[in-house]
Amino acid sequence: MATTGTATSRTAALQLEKIVGRQTLNVSVPRDITEKDFARLGKSIVETIRNHTGCNCLSGVIDVVLRDDLRGAINVELGG
């Protein structure tokens, strides 16, 4: 489930940016991310790309980059 704002539970953050014609989805994850967390996050990444591009093929028009810390991003509940 994607949320905005700050949260006190474990979250990952997704932030889409466009710089000089390139679109990048920056993703911040907890250091102790598990395989289950990553699977849940992967679904949110795919959903975000599809919603933004309108394309179901994920043809590589958006780069996905894992980062340590993002501010003002969309948070994804990982549970736990």
C-alpha positions as CSV (number, residue, x, y, z in Angstrom):
1,M,0.0,0.0,0.0
2,A,1.5,3.4,-1.0
3,T,1.1,6.3,1.4
4,T,2.4,9.9,1.5
5,G,3.9,11.8,4.4
6,T,5.9,10.4,7.3
7,A,5.3,7.1,9.0
8,T,6.8,5.5,12.2
9,S,6.7,2.0,10.8
10,R,9.2,0.3,8.4
11,T,8.7,1.8,5.0
12,A,10.4,2.1,1.6
13,A,10.2,5.4,-0.3
14,L,9.6,5.8,-4.0
15,Q,10.2,9.2,-5.7
16,L,9.9,9.8,-9.5
17,E,12.1,12.5,-11.0
18,K,12.7,13.8,-14.5
19,I,16.1,15.3,-15.3
20,V,17.0,16.4,-18.9
21,G,14.6,13.9,-20.6
22,R,15.5,10.9,-18.4
23,Q,13.0,9.6,-15.8
24,T,14.3,7.9,-12.7
25,L,12.3,6.2,-10.0
26,N,14.5,6.5,-6.9
27,V,13.8,3.9,-4.2
28,S,14.9,4.0,-0.6
29,V,14.8,0.8,1.4
30,P,15.6,-0.2,5.0
31,R,19.0,-1.7,5.5
32,D,17.5,-4.9,6.7
33,I,15.2,-5.5,3.7
34,T,14.0,-9.1,3.3
35,E,13.2,-11.0,0.2
36,K,9.5,-10.8,1.1
37,D,9.8,-7.0,1.6
38,F,11.6,-6.7,-1.8
39,A,8.8,-8.7,-3.5
40,R,6.2,-6.4,-2.0
41,L,8.2,-3.4,-3.1
42,G,8.7,-4.8,-6.6
43,K,4.9,-4.8,-7.1
44,S,4.7,-1.1,-6.1
45,I,7.6,-0.2,-8.4
46,V,5.9,-2.0,-11.3
47,E,2.5,-0.3,-10.5
48,T,4.2,3.1,-10.2
49,I,5.9,2.7,-13.6
50,R,2.7,1.4,-15.3
51,N,0.6,4.3,-13.8
52,H,3.1,6.9,-14.9
53,T,3.8,5.6,-18.4
54,G,0.4,4.0,-19.2
55,C,2.4,1.0,-20.6
56,N,2.1,-2.5,-19.3
57,C,5.3,-3.7,-21.0
58,L,7.9,-1.9,-18.6
59,S,10.0,-1.2,-21.7
60,G,12.8,0.6,-19.9
61,V,11.6,4.2,-20.2
62,I,12.2,4.7,-16.5
63,D,15.4,3.9,-14.6
64,V,15.0,2.4,-11.1
65,V,17.7,3.3,-8.6
66,L,18.0,2.1,-5.0
67,R,19.1,4.9,-2.7
68,D,19.7,5.4,1.0
69,D,17.5,8.4,1.9
70,L,14.8,10.3,0.1
71,R,12.7,13.2,1.3
72,G,9.2,14.1,0.2
73,A,8.6,10.7,-1.4
74,I,5.8,8.1,-1.5
75,N,6.2,5.6,1.3
76,V,5.3,1.9,0.8
77,E,4.3,-0.1,3.9
78,L,6.5,-3.2,4.3
79,G,4.9,-4.5,7.5
80,G,6.9,-6.1,10.3
